[in-house]
Amino acid sequence: AGFTSEMAEARFFASEHRTDCPAHRPTNSQVSPMKEEALPPASLRVIAEYHRERWEPLLTALSSTHQSNSLLALGSPGCGVFEVLQWVYQRLHCERPIESFPCLECPTCLRIDQERWPDLHWLSRPDASEPLGVDEVRALKAKAGFGPSEAGAQHWVVVAHADRMTPQAANALLKILEEPPKGWRLVLVAPDESLVLPTLVSRCLRVRFSSLTEPILLQVLLDQGIRSERARSAARLAQGSLLRARAFSSDELWQKRELLIKFLAAPQAHHAALIEWASEDTLALEILLDQLEMFTRDLLEWSCGEPMPASESQAILLAFGERNVRTYGAERFRDRLFRISENLSHQRRELGTPINRKLVAQNLLAPWVT
């Protein structure tokens, strides 16, 4: 009740250099954030159907000239928001729409999908960890006098990281929102509206997208030809993020996961190698933390009498649990798991601050070695 607009703006400006909010995949400012790893039509339909209650009402709103010229799409990284935005844009311009769905096969749909449609522009930094600067927004303003290139088209500018802008960039963007060019529509994307300048939020039509469910992620991975066992594990680890699910299912990260499983079987033998890998970058550290959280959850459920979830690590985790129950007893082992869980939560909070990655990796693995 006491949260004022001044407090909201203070929160936004204080978040300018935050690193605890996961970023979307780095992109070229001219290219859609999902272009590098485009999904097949079947997977796009799965995601679109899941979010249908969110995007379908937008079709009428975005078709009307009486609605706000700006949209704020809210959702955690990997929830499918970029895919849905392109899906909606294709539907608005599709030559042969099928009810609320774009056909994905007409010349217009194909041009949009292949990044050959001049009126859909994606604005982001090449390095998504860097905040969007005023120069990028000024370059956008320089184009503001030009209408859509295609007859009858809407000119969309999608600001991929509206939560990661310098104050100068946010204020420059605000001026465009206050006097939007004819035929233009700005679409801001952010994890949460509290991270966006409140005066920007107030000028936008807002829509929130939920994280993807495990069954949806599993279906998308299976559609891409990922083996069932790997797809199931990746979907569990992904925490509702398509980006994380696809990363976890990659050959490179799957091999690193095998190293962690070997570590559980023989901690001393693989301890040094695991620390070296987890120290390479923050992503590796996050992956290690994700895996350890899942292992801890599975072991806690097993220690309380639940069956161990079927996975490629099931036998190793069972052996690890049985070995520790013999050593400490069931109750003491369960207490140790709770302490490990608390340590994991603490280390995750540390990821949002400047850290020594090697030290964090050592702190993550220490309880498992002993």
Solvent accessible surface area in square Angstrom, and as a share of the most:
residue,aa,sasa,rsa
1,A,159,1.23
2,G,58,0.56
3,F,107,0.44
4,T,65,0.38
5,S,70,0.45
6,E,127,0.57
7,M,95,0.43
8,A,15,0.12
9,E,50,0.23
10,A,60,0.47
11,R,109,0.40
12,F,3,0.01
13,F,72,0.30
14,A,84,0.65
15,S,9,0.06
16,E,38,0.17
17,H,132,0.59
18,R,82,0.30
19,T,96,0.56
20,D,68,0.35
21,C,20,0.12
22,P,82,0.51
23,A,42,0.33
24,H,10,0.04
25,R,44,0.16
26,P,70,0.44
27,T,11,0.07
28,N,85,0.43
29,S,29,0.19
30,Q,104,0.46
31,V,45,0.26
32,S,3,0.02
33,P,6,0.03
34,M,21,0.09
35,K,79,0.33
36,E,132,0.59
37,E,74,0.33
38,A,60,0.46
39,L,16,0.08
40,P,49,0.31
41,P,72,0.45
42,A,55,0.43
43,S,0,0.00
44,L,24,0.12
45,R,90,0.33
46,V,36,0.21
47,I,1,0.00
48,A,2,0.01
49,E,89,0.40
50,Y,70,0.26
51,H,3,0.02
52,R,65,0.24
53,E,157,0.70
54,R,120,0.44
55,W,0,0.00
56,E,60,0.27
57,P,85,0.53
58,L,9,0.05
59,L,21,0.11
60,T,107,0.62
61,A,17,0.13
62,L,1,0.01
63,S,71,0.46
64,S,33,0.21
65,T,124,0.72
66,H,175,0.78
67,Q,80,0.36
68,S,42,0.27
69,N,48,0.25
70,S,6,0.04
71,L,0,0.00
72,L,0,0.00
73,A,0,0.00
74,L,3,0.02
75,G,1,0.01
76,S,45,0.29
77,P,19,0.12
78,G,8,0.07
79,C,0,0.00
80,G,3,0.03
81,V,2,0.01
82,F,13,0.05
83,E,18,0.08
84,V,1,0.01
85,L,1,0.01
86,Q,13,0.06
87,W,3,0.01
88,V,1,0.01
89,Y,0,0.00
90,Q,4,0.02
91,R,59,0.21
92,L,42,0.21
93,H,29,0.13
94,C,16,0.09
95,E,96,0.43
96,R,131,0.48
97,P,57,0.36
98,I,109,0.55
99,E,142,0.64
100,S,19,0.12
101,F,32,0.13
102,P,1,0.01
103,C,9,0.05
104,L,20,0.10
105,E,121,0.54
106,C,0,0.00
107,P,79,0.49
108,T,13,0.08
109,C,0,0.00
110,L,71,0.35
111,R,68,0.25
112,I,2,0.01
113,D,56,0.29
114,Q,80,0.35
115,E,51,0.23
116,R,138,0.50
117,W,24,0.08
118,P,68,0.43
119,D,0,0.00
120,L,15,0.08
121,H,29,0.13
122,W,0,0.00
123,L,9,0.04
124,S,2,0.01
125,R,59,0.21
126,P,96,0.61
127,D,61,0.32
128,A,2,0.02
129,S,68,0.44
130,E,74,0.33
131,P,28,0.17
132,L,5,0.03
133,G,12,0.12
134,V,32,0.18
135,D,99,0.51
136,E,39,0.17
137,V,0,0.00
138,R,145,0.53
139,A,56,0.44
140,L,8,0.04
141,K,80,0.34
142,A,80,0.62
143,K,95,0.40
144,A,23,0.17
145,G,77,0.74
146,F,146,0.61
147,G,40,0.39
148,P,45,0.28
149,S,79,0.51
150,E,45,0.20
151,A,111,0.86
152,G,87,0.84
153,A,10,0.08
154,Q,38,0.17
155,H,23,0.10
156,W,0,0.00
157,V,1,0.00
158,V,0,0.00
159,V,0,0.00
160,A,0,0.00
161,H,13,0.06
162,A,0,0.00
163,D,12,0.06
164,R,24,0.09
165,M,1,0.00
166,T,24,0.14
167,P,27,0.17
168,Q,109,0.48
169,A,0,0.00
170,A,0,0.00
171,N,66,0.34
172,A,11,0.08
173,L,0,0.00
174,L,25,0.12
175,K,126,0.53
176,I,7,0.04
177,L,13,0.06
178,E,87,0.39
179,E,143,0.64
180,P,49,0.31
181,P,21,0.13
182,K,189,0.80
183,G,35,0.34
184,W,8,0.03
185,R,18,0.07
186,L,1,0.01
187,V,0,0.00
188,L,0,0.00
189,V,0,0.00
190,A,1,0.01
191,P,26,0.16
192,D,51,0.26
193,E,60,0.27
194,S,35,0.23
195,L,15,0.07
196,V,1,0.01
197,L,3,0.01
198,P,28,0.18
199,T,46,0.27
200,L,0,0.00
201,V,12,0.07
202,S,76,0.49
203,R,93,0.34
204,C,11,0.07
205,L,55,0.28
206,R,118,0.43
207,V,16,0.09
208,R,105,0.38
209,F,5,0.02
210,S,57,0.37
211,S,49,0.32
212,L,6,0.03
213,T,56,0.33
214,E,85,0.38
215,P,93,0.59
216,I,32,0.16
217,L,1,0.00
218,L,28,0.14
219,Q,78,0.35
220,V,0,0.00
221,L,1,0.01
222,L,68,0.34
223,D,55,0.29
224,Q,62,0.28
225,G,64,0.62
226,I,43,0.22
227,R,138,0.51
228,S,56,0.36
229,E,79,0.35
230,R,35,0.13
231,A,0,0.00
232,R,135,0.49
233,S,4,0.03
234,A,0,0.00
235,A,4,0.03
236,R,56,0.20
237,L,5,0.03
238,A,0,0.00
239,Q,109,0.49
240,G,10,0.10
241,S,7,0.04
242,L,3,0.01
243,L,53,0.26
244,R,55,0.20
245,A,0,0.00
246,R,36,0.13
247,A,35,0.27
248,F,6,0.03
249,S,5,0.03
250,S,43,0.28
251,D,94,0.49
252,E,121,0.54
253,L,23,0.11
254,W,12,0.04
255,Q,116,0.52
256,K,58,0.24
257,R,5,0.02
258,E,78,0.35
259,L,33,0.17
260,L,3,0.01
261,I,19,0.10
262,K,110,0.47
263,F,0,0.00
264,L,0,0.00
265,A,51,0.40
266,A,41,0.32
267,P,24,0.15
268,Q,138,0.61
269,A,77,0.60
270,H,48,0.21
271,H,49,0.22
272,A,78,0.61
273,A,48,0.38
274,L,0,0.00
275,I,12,0.06
276,E,126,0.56
277,W,19,0.07
278,A,0,0.00
279,S,26,0.17
280,E,109,0.49
281,D,66,0.34
282,T,54,0.31
283,L,100,0.50
284,A,6,0.04
285,L,1,0.00
286,E,44,0.20
287,I,5,0.03
288,L,1,0.00
289,L,1,0.01
290,D,3,0.02
291,Q,4,0.02
292,L,0,0.00
293,E,40,0.18
294,M,3,0.01
295,F,0,0.00
296,T,3,0.02
297,R,108,0.39
298,D,3,0.02
299,L,0,0.00
300,L,28,0.14
301,E,70,0.31
302,W,54,0.19
303,S,18,0.11
304,C,85,0.51
305,G,69,0.67
306,E,95,0.43
307,P,110,0.69
308,M,13,0.06
309,P,38,0.24
310,A,92,0.71
311,S,28,0.18
312,E,52,0.24
313,S,1,0.00
314,Q,59,0.26
315,A,75,0.58
316,I,50,0.25
317,L,1,0.01
318,L,52,0.26
319,A,48,0.38
320,F,11,0.04
321,G,0,0.00
322,E,79,0.36
323,R,85,0.31
324,N,18,0.09
325,V,46,0.26
326,R,179,0.65
327,T,92,0.53
328,Y,48,0.18
329,G,30,0.29
330,A,51,0.39
331,E,126,0.57
332,R,137,0.50
333,F,4,0.02
334,R,63,0.23
335,D,64,0.33
336,R,43,0.16
337,L,0,0.00
338,F,103,0.43
339,R,132,0.48
340,I,13,0.07
341,S,39,0.25
342,E,117,0.53
343,N,34,0.17
344,L,3,0.02
345,S,53,0.34
346,H,83,0.37
347,Q,9,0.04
348,R,78,0.28
349,R,161,0.59
350,E,61,0.27
351,L,23,0.11
352,G,24,0.23
353,T,65,0.38
354,P,141,0.89
355,I,51,0.26
356,N,91,0.47
357,R,89,0.32
358,K,113,0.48
359,L,95,0.47
360,V,10,0.06
361,A,0,0.00
362,Q,68,0.30
363,N,59,0.30
364,L,1,0.00
365,L,0,0.00
366,A,50,0.39
367,P,36,0.22
368,W,6,0.02
369,V,32,0.18
370,T,109,0.63
